[in-house]
Amino acid sequence: MSADELIWRIAGGSGDGIASTSQNFAKALMRSGLHVFTHRHYPSRIRGGHTYVEVRASADPVKSRGDGYNFLLALGDSFARNPQDEAYYGNEEAKPLAENLDELREGGVIVYDSGLLDPSEVPNFEERVEENDWHVYDIDLRSLAREQGREVMRNTAGVGVTCAITGIPLEAIEELMRDAMPEKILEPNLEIMQTGYDLVHEEYDVDAPDVSVPSGDHDEEQVLMSGSDAIAYGAIDEGCRFIAGYPMTPWTEVFTIMSQNLPELGGISEQVEDEIAAAALAIGASHMGVKAMSGSSGGGFALMGEPLGLAEMTETPLVLIEAMRAGPSTGMPTKPEQADLEHVLYTSQGDSQRVVLAPGTVAEAYEASRRAFQLAYEYQIPTMIVYDQKLSGELTNVPASHFDREPNGDIGMTLTEDELAEQPHTADGKFHRFQHEGENGVSPRSVPGQKAGRYLATGNEHNPAGHISEDPDNRVAQMDRRQRKLDAIREDLDGDGLLVEHGPEDAEYGILTFGSQQGTVEEAVDRLNENGTSVKALTVAELAPYPVDAVRSFLDSVDEALVVEMNASAQFRGLTQKELGTHGEMLSSLLKYNGNPFEPAEIVEGFTTKLVDGGELPGNETKFVPAAGD
Amino acid sequence: MSAFSAIGEEREIDRNEYTPEIEPQPTWCPGCGDFGVLKALKGALPEVGRTPEETLLVTGIGCSGKLNSYLDSYGFHTIHGRSLPVARAAKLANPGVEVVAAGGDGDGYGIGGNHFMHTARENHDMTYIVFNNEIFGLTKGQTSPTSPKGHKSKTQPHGSAKTPIRPLSLSLTSGASFVARTAAVNPNQAQRILKEAMEHDGFAHIDFLTQCPTWNKDAKQYVPYTDINESEDYDFDPTNRADAQELMRETEDKLYEGEVLTGVYYREDDRPSYQQEKQEIGEMPEEPLAERYFDGDYEWERSYDNFIDKHK
C-alpha cells in the first residue's frame, strides 16, 4: 500500500450531508493538484442508515477506490435514534464507528463525534486501536456545531478537524464553500470549520501529521466529474435536446442532470408515467428529427424491451442508457453489479440489431455518450450505453480539455425537401423510406412536416414505402439490409479506442474485463507486474457488435486469462466465448456480487491464488469459476 | 426552402389526397365500423386545412391500428397501447404538425390505459380517437375492457364478471379538455366532431363507437343515437363540467340498453394546453425543436461553455 496517498472516509447517516461534504473535500484536493477518486456507499433509505464516502487522493493518477483507507471521520447518524427505525434496522448508533474499522489501515486516524458516538458500544475498541496503532481524536462535533449554528453543520466541523490533522489549508475548502453555499449559512459554517480546526491545534500535538497528505501538481486544468455527468454532457454536446424518463436509481442521475440543463439549452425533458412511455416518447421525438434519449436501470429497462424493438423495426434512431444495479428484480437499489449485460444484449423479440457500448471510466463515458448518438443517428439503430452504479456516482478528476469539443447537431441521413423530390416514390406519392439498397444498410429518411416525404413507419414488416408486407422476398431483403448495419458499424468502431490494453505487451497472463472494473483491474495489473507476475489487461468497451478479432488476438498472445466481472453467472465470459467460439479452456472467472465493487487487492489475490499458485480463495467476498472449455 | 414547407401550407385540399391510389386494400371486414372513422377523418382533415404532409397519424395495434395504412399522410404504426406516448413526443418535438392518435378499446383503455390517463391529465394538444367496438377484433373476438358485464367469449366462457370501463367519465376525471362520443354510423356527426376535436387546443378524446359485425353481433344495439348537441330534449351546454359529468354517468350506466347519447360532452376552452403550460414555465422552446436540426446556421451550445465551471 502506498504511503503517498490519503484515503479519507466520511461516515454517518444518509441525509447528514455526507455526499455534499465529500464532494467539496474532493474538489479542494483536486484543486490543490492531486488526483482524486471517490467511492460512495449508501443504503436504500432517505434518512438514517449507514453511509460513507471515500475520497482517495494521490500525486499519481488514481483509478479506483484503492484498498482500505487511512482516515476515518465518523460523524454519527443523527437519524439513528428514531425508535421506529430501530425496530426495522436495529440500533445503529454506533455504526459509523463500528462498521468502518475493518478496512482502516494500520497507523490510520480516527476522528469520531463524541457527541453522538460512544466507543464503549464498539466491541474491543481499545484493543483494536492499540493493535493497529490508530490515532484517535474524540471531538464533540455535535455540541460544537450546535453552539455556533445548527447541529447539521457538524460535518463542516469535521472537515475543519480533518484539515488540522492532515495539514490541508482551510482556505482551499473555504473557497468552495463560498461558491456552494448561500450567504445565510455560509458564515456560521465557516466559523464552525475554523473552530474545529483551532480546537485540534489547541488540544493535540499535530505538528507532525499522523497521516500525510501528498503534494502534487497537474499539468493542466482538471474537472471533477462522475460517469453520469459525463454521459449527460456527451449527450448535450451531440445535440440531444429531448429526454424522457422515470426515476430509478441509479439512472436518475443522468435523468436529473439532463432535466436541469435542457431547458436553458432550449430542450425538452419529460418525466412520464412509466418506462414504456419514456422510451416511446424518445422514439416519438426522434421520429420527428430530434435527437432524443431515454434510459433506466434493470427493472425499468425491462419495460423498454417492447419500444426498443419498435425502434429497431421502424429504424428510428434511439439512445438508451442502462445504469445497472444489483438484481434480480429490484435487488439492491443502491449497490453496483454488472449482471444486466445479457438483459441489455438480448432483450426484445426477433432478430433484433442494436449497438451496446460499455464505458470503463468517466472520460470514456463522455466518449461513449457522443459515440452512441453518432451511431444511432447515422445508422438509424437503437444504441445503448450500459454502465453501473459504481461508474454512475464515483467522482474523479479528468483534464478539462477532454470535454472541450465541437458540438454536433447532425441527425444522419435525413433528406431535405429538394432531395426528397428526387427520391423514388410509389405511384400514390409515398416516399420509399425503406429502400432495399443501402450498402451499409442505411436508407435515407424524411421527417413529418416535410414535403414529398410522407411514409408509414410501422413495427410490422414493411415494403420500401412502409406498407405492411408479408412478401417473402421483401422480408429477406429488409432483414438482410438491417443486418448489414452491424457489419458497417463494426468496421466503423474498429480502432475507435473502445479496447484498452494495459500492461506489458509480451505478458504471460491476461485479464479480460469490461465497464467500471477497468481502473481497478489496471491497478491490480500494475501491482502484479511490480511483484514479478507478467500480466496485461484488456478492457472491452464495445459489447455489440463484439470486437471478435481484437479480443482473439489478445487471448492468443497470452497463456491463460482471467475474466473479471461483477456478477454471479460470468455473463461477460459467456459473451466472449459465444462470440469467439474458442478459447473457453483458457478463460476462468473471478466474480464478485456482494454489492461492493472489486478492490485492486482482491484481484491481485484472486489472480495469484488461482492462476499462479493454484490454491483456494479465502472468504466469500469473491468467487472463482474455473475454465469451461469450448 | 424551409425544412418543413408542408406545415402551414394554405391551399384547397381535396379529400382524395388522403386516399392511397394503389395499395393496400383495407383488410377490415365488410360492414366494419372502422370504415366510418376513415371516412370521417378524410372529411375532417381538409376542413381543418391540414395537408397529408403536415399530418401525423399515430396508431396502436389491432384492426384500428391499420387506419394509417389506408390514410395517405405521415403515419406511425406503433405497438399495442403505445400510440399516445409516441404521439405526445411527436407533438412536443414539432408542434406545427397535426398529431392524431388512434387505437381500439383494448389498446386505449386496456393495455394503454395508463398512458390514456396521463395524456389526458397533461392535456397534450392532440386528438385521440378510440375505436370502441367492445371487443378485441384482430385477435378474434375476446372480451375487451368495454365489453358488457356477462359478455361471453372464448377467454371468458362463463361471461365476464367485470364492469366495463366508463371511457367518457374516465377521460373527464383524468383531465381531458375535450370529451366526445360519436359513432361510425353517423358519418356527418363524426366528421363534425373530429373537426372540432382537431381545432381544439388541448387533449381531445373521442370515444368512437364502431360496430364489429364479425365478432360482436350485438353491436346493432347502439341504435338509435341521439345527438345531445342537436337535440332540443337535452339543451346541453358542453362547457358545463357538472352537467357533462352527470350525463356521462347516466349514459354509461345504461350504455348497453336503449338510446345511445352522442356528441360533444365536454369542452374546456380557456385551459392552456400542456405545450403552452410548458412554454410558460420555460421548459419548452418557442420555436419547434425539430427546426433546429435543419438550420445550418444554428449554433449548438456545448457543455464545456455552459456547465464545466461547476466541476472545476
Chai-1 contact restraints between the chains, C-beta under 6 A:
chainA,res_idxA,chainB,res_idxB,connection_type,confidence,min_distance_angstrom,max_distance_angstrom,comment,restraint_id
A,V223,B,I308,contact,1.0,0.0,6.0,A-B,restraint_1
A,V223,B,H311,contact,1.0,0.0,6.0,A-B,restraint_2
A,V223,B,K312,contact,1.0,0.0,6.0,A-B,restraint_3
A,L224,B,H311,contact,1.0,0.0,6.0,A-B,restraint_4
A,M225,B,H311,contact,1.0,0.0,6.0,A-B,restraint_5
A,Y233,B,S303,contact,1.0,0.0,6.0,A-B,restraint_6
A,I236,B,S303,contact,1.0,0.0,6.0,A-B,restraint_7
A,D237,B,R302,contact,1.0,0.0,6.0,A-B,restraint_8
A,D237,B,S303,contact,1.0,0.0,6.0,A-B,restraint_9
A,G239,B,W300,contact,1.0,0.0,6.0,A-B,restraint_10
A,R241,B,L289,contact,1.0,0.0,6.0,A-B,restraint_11
A,P263,B,G282,contact,1.0,0.0,6.0,A-B,restraint_12
A,P263,B,E283,contact,1.0,0.0,6.0,A-B,restraint_13
A,L265,B,E301,contact,1.0,0.0,6.0,A-B,restraint_14
A,G266,B,P285,contact,1.0,0.0,6.0,A-B,restraint_15
A,I268,B,L92,contact,1.0,0.0,6.0,A-B,restraint_16
A,I268,B,M284,contact,1.0,0.0,6.0,A-B,restraint_17
A,E273,B,N114,contact,1.0,0.0,6.0,A-B,restraint_18
A,E273,B,H118,contact,1.0,0.0,6.0,A-B,restraint_19
A,A277,B,P85,contact,1.0,0.0,6.0,A-B,restraint_20
A,A277,B,H115,contact,1.0,0.0,6.0,A-B,restraint_21
A,A280,B,R82,contact,1.0,0.0,6.0,A-B,restraint_22
A,A280,B,P85,contact,1.0,0.0,6.0,A-B,restraint_23
A,A280,B,V86,contact,1.0,0.0,6.0,A-B,restraint_24
A,L281,B,P85,contact,1.0,0.0,6.0,A-B,restraint_25
A,L281,B,A89,contact,1.0,0.0,6.0,A-B,restraint_26
A,I283,B,V86,contact,1.0,0.0,6.0,A-B,restraint_27
A,G284,B,V86,contact,1.0,0.0,6.0,A-B,restraint_28
A,G284,B,A89,contact,1.0,0.0,6.0,A-B,restraint_29
A,G284,B,A90,contact,1.0,0.0,6.0,A-B,restraint_30
A,A285,B,A89,contact,1.0,0.0,6.0,A-B,restraint_31
A,A285,B,A93,contact,1.0,0.0,6.0,A-B,restraint_32
A,M288,B,A90,contact,1.0,0.0,6.0,A-B,restraint_33
A,M288,B,A93,contact,1.0,0.0,6.0,A-B,restraint_34
A,M288,B,N94,contact,1.0,0.0,6.0,A-B,restraint_35
A,M288,B,A290,contact,1.0,0.0,6.0,A-B,restraint_36
A,G289,B,A290,contact,1.0,0.0,6.0,A-B,restraint_37
A,G289,B,Y293,contact,1.0,0.0,6.0,A-B,restraint_38
A,V290,B,A93,contact,1.0,0.0,6.0,A-B,restraint_39
A,V290,B,L289,contact,1.0,0.0,6.0,A-B,restraint_40
A,V290,B,A290,contact,1.0,0.0,6.0,A-B,restraint_41
A,E306,B,I79,contact,1.0,0.0,6.0,A-B,restraint_42
A,L310,B,I79,contact,1.0,0.0,6.0,A-B,restraint_43
A,F403,B,Y304,contact,1.0,0.0,6.0,A-B,restraint_44
A,F403,B,I308,contact,1.0,0.0,6.0,A-B,restraint_45
A,D404,B,Y304,contact,1.0,0.0,6.0,A-B,restraint_46
A,P407,B,W300,contact,1.0,0.0,6.0,A-B,restraint_47
A,P407,B,R302,contact,1.0,0.0,6.0,A-B,restraint_48
A,G409,B,Y293,contact,1.0,0.0,6.0,A-B,restraint_49
A,G409,B,W300,contact,1.0,0.0,6.0,A-B,restraint_50
A,I411,B,Y293,contact,1.0,0.0,6.0,A-B,restraint_51
A,E417,B,M1,contact,1.0,0.0,6.0,A-B,restraint_52
A,A427,B,E21,contact,1.0,0.0,6.0,A-B,restraint_53
A,A427,B,I22,contact,1.0,0.0,6.0,A-B,restraint_54
A,D428,B,P20,contact,1.0,0.0,6.0,A-B,restraint_55
A,D428,B,E21,contact,1.0,0.0,6.0,A-B,restraint_56
A,D428,B,I22,contact,1.0,0.0,6.0,A-B,restraint_57
A,P448,B,L56,contact,1.0,0.0,6.0,A-B,restraint_58
A,P448,B,Y74,contact,1.0,0.0,6.0,A-B,restraint_59
A,P448,B,V97,contact,1.0,0.0,6.0,A-B,restraint_60
A,G449,B,F4,contact,1.0,0.0,6.0,A-B,restraint_61
A,G449,B,A6,contact,1.0,0.0,6.0,A-B,restraint_62
A,G449,B,I7,contact,1.0,0.0,6.0,A-B,restraint_63
A,G449,B,E54,contact,1.0,0.0,6.0,A-B,restraint_64
A,G449,B,N94,contact,1.0,0.0,6.0,A-B,restraint_65
A,G449,B,V97,contact,1.0,0.0,6.0,A-B,restraint_66
A,Q450,B,F4,contact,1.0,0.0,6.0,A-B,restraint_67
A,K451,B,S5,contact,1.0,0.0,6.0,A-B,restraint_68
A,K451,B,A6,contact,1.0,0.0,6.0,A-B,restraint_69
A,K451,B,E53,contact,1.0,0.0,6.0,A-B,restraint_70
A,R454,B,P52,contact,1.0,0.0,6.0,A-B,restraint_71
A,R454,B,E53,contact,1.0,0.0,6.0,A-B,restraint_72
A,R454,B,Y74,contact,1.0,0.0,6.0,A-B,restraint_73
A,L456,B,N68,contact,1.0,0.0,6.0,A-B,restraint_74
A,L456,B,G75,contact,1.0,0.0,6.0,A-B,restraint_75
A,A457,B,F76,contact,1.0,0.0,6.0,A-B,restraint_76
A,T458,B,H77,contact,1.0,0.0,6.0,A-B,restraint_77
A,G459,B,I79,contact,1.0,0.0,6.0,A-B,restraint_78
A,H467,B,P24,contact,1.0,0.0,6.0,A-B,restraint_79
